[in-house]
């Protein structure tokens, strides 16, 4: 098995997102997905949102909270592919 395949398999088993999955996210995501992108669990992600310490801006919309994907990308140092940025 190639090293990249092993890394992808290890990421999948850990629940972490790979680059392709990060780049395919919609314009906003829920807190659980944002936490997964950052490598933190659901409960910790919601705790950080409630305390105002989530590492990127959150958008409270009624009873739900959304997280802008472009801000996750910036925090993670990810440059979107051409054409993707215009959609965000």
ZADO-933726 format. One line per field, with one value per residue (C-alpha): x, y, z; residue in three letters; residue number from 1. Coordinates in steps of 0.5 Angstrom, whole numbers, plus 2048, in hexadecimal, padded with zeros to 3 digits. Layout:
xx c(X:...)
yy c(Y:...)
zz c(Z:...)
type c(ALA:...)
seq c(NUM:...)
This chain:
xx c(800:803:804:7FF:7FA:7FC:7FB:7F4:7F2:7F5:7F1:7EB:7EB:7ED:7E7:7EB:7EA:7EF:7F1:7EC:7E6:7E8:7E8:7E1:7DD:7D7:7D8:7D6:7D6:7D3:7D7:7D8:7DB:7DF:7E2:7E4:7E7:7EB:7ED:7E8:7E2:7DB:7DA:7E1:7DF:7D8:7DB:7E0:7DA:7D6:7DC:7DD:7E4:7E3:7E9:7E5:7DF:7D8:7D2:7CC:7C6:7C0:7C1:7C7:7CE:7D2:7D9:7DC:7E0:7E5:7E7:7E8:7EC:7F0:7F1:7F4:7F8:7F5:7F4:7EE:7EF:7ED:7E5:7E4:7E5:7E0:7DB:7DC)
yy c(800:807:80C:811:80B:809:811:811:80B:80D:814:810:80C:812:816:81B:81E:81E:824:821:821:828:82B:828:82B:82F:837:836:82F:82D:82D:826:826:82C:829:823:827:82A:823:824:820:822:824:828:82C:82E:82F:834:837:838:83C:840:83D:839:83B:83E:842:83E:840:83F:83E:83D:836:834:837:837:838:83B:836:83C:83D:836:836:83C:83A:833:837:834:837:835:833:838:839:836:83D:841:83C:83D)
zz c(800:7FE:804:801:802:809:80B:808:80B:812:811:810:816:81A:817:815:80E:808:803:7FE:803:806:7FF:7FD:803:802:804:80B:80F:816:81C:81C:815:817:81D:819:814:81A:81D:823:826:825:82D:82D:827:82A:830:82D:829:82F:833:82D:82C:825:821:81B:81B:81C:819:81E:81A:81E:822:81D:81D:816:815:80E:80B:808:80F:810:80A:80C:813:810:80B:805:7FF:7FB:7F4:7EE:7EE:7F5:7F8:7F4:7F6:7FD)
type c(UNK:UNK:UNK:UNK:UNK:UNK:UNK:UNK:UNK:UNK:UNK:UNK:UNK:UNK:UNK:UNK:UNK:UNK:UNK:UNK:UNK:UNK:UNK:UNK:UNK:UNK:UNK:UNK:UNK:UNK:UNK:UNK:UNK:UNK:UNK:UNK:UNK:UNK:UNK:UNK:UNK:UNK:UNK:UNK:UNK:UNK:UNK:UNK:UNK:UNK:UNK:UNK:UNK:UNK:UNK:UNK:UNK:UNK:UNK:UNK:UNK:UNK:UNK:UNK:UNK:UNK:UNK:UNK:UNK:UNK:UNK:UNK:UNK:UNK:UNK:UNK:UNK:UNK:UNK:UNK:UNK:UNK:UNK:UNK:UNK:UNK:UNK:UNK)
seq c(1:2:3:4:5:6:7:8:9:10:11:12:13:14:15:16:17:18:19:20:21:22:23:24:25:26:27:28:29:30:31:32:33:34:35:36:37:38:39:40:41:42:43:44:45:46:47:48:49:50:51:52:53:54:55:56:57:58:59:60:61:62:63:64:65:66:67:68:69:70:71:72:73:74:75:76:77:78:79:80:81:82:83:84:85:86:87:88)
